[in-house]
């Protein structure tokens, strides 16, 4: 061990941090380089000790039960993840915490064999099969497979995964299920369950699945965070994620980041005294065919609350109200009466419909030298009309990328595939869309992916099931549109909009207003609160 080893482990919460997200390829390279530069077994020793330290911290926080009464059950797989589990067991045992370890298949790699000898020497009780019941244990630890699993969990390991998941789903008040590195059965690159693609419903949402993977309450992940912990099924399966760097410098190896204020805060406009409504831009929300004016009004209200100086609604249909009674600040127009080329940004598609008139409007707005966001019906028109798709791509190639905000089914139409294919690798789908349309892509869903045509990609960590209700996508379009009107670059506007939209849902849910029953219209006032609290505190004094 090095002289500085006593300072380890460092544990990092991903909350509000723009962390790099490491793919399996990234990690294998980093592990190889670190192992070559360090004494043998160092990485496994650090990982096991970091996991033990993390669990001891969790136990010490539980004041409802004495430390001496905690019992920990650990399952170790046959590879290096099992080795991490064995070192963790030895550390906990030596710290006076009761530990039982199950090793269905004896570990094979040299590092893991060293870890097995260490655990045996420490006196850890090791069995080959799990007990009939795990109810007497306060903490269960998944050290079966971690990253790199290429086939579905089978046999005894599948059975153990189901036992662990049952504990998580039971929502016990004490203890939990801790996964080491990643929950076993989860693809750390994509957030899907290995070997089990998920069905999709017509809205592109995840359907039911019998996929076998550990559903953890907590995950401690080593070296760096992984994309699959924050998107698709991974967000549910990983639970609360903590990163243990174990002394490995990740550098700038990956283009994928976890979205956080550090990535966009510097681009928000200052709110100086000597400003006026013109300073913060004019947004036009374009949509609202006959009988569908609610969607653009929701988007426009959100734009007001996100700080746009002036917000117009350009309506395609007939019979719309002359103004919005709750927000008379909004200016409602028939689309032919509003000079869209004089706006600072356009948000197009909410309630737009797909009639010929909508197609004509799309062809009219695309040549305008104004930042543009396309959502909802606008995306469906683009996917159905090759000439519109070509115009979108041409704008991006000319240096004026559009912002496209599809949900998985809309993304599938744009790519000419199906929603399950999009969901199987959300990062790849977002990148493919960004490349095809030379556009900034916001692939909505759990762990929204934001991708730029220059290769930058981020996964958003905020948001919850409160957003699974009608109109929340319109609100997101209005938020991003307002940020575009305030002259944020396209990618940063998308990052900020998605982050604040999700954080509003998280905050409202924490206050008891969600996740069940939260309405889309409730999000915008909370976005305003968060925007001022986080980025304009001096102006609020």
Beta strands, then each sheet from edge to edge (+ up, - down):
strand 1: 11-13
strand 2: 71-76
strand 3: 98-102
strand 4: 125-127
strand 5: 139-143
strand 6: 176-180
strand 7: 218-222
strand 8: 240-244
strand 9: 256-258
strand 10: 282-287
strand 11: 310-315
strand 12: 331-334
strand 13: 345-348
strand 14: 371-374
strand 15: 403-404
strand 16: 440-443
strand 17: 449-451
strand 18: 457-459
sheet 1: 1+ 8- 7- 6- 5- 2- 3- 4-
sheet 2: 9+ 18+ 17- 16+ 15+ 14+ 13+ 10+ 11+ 12+
end
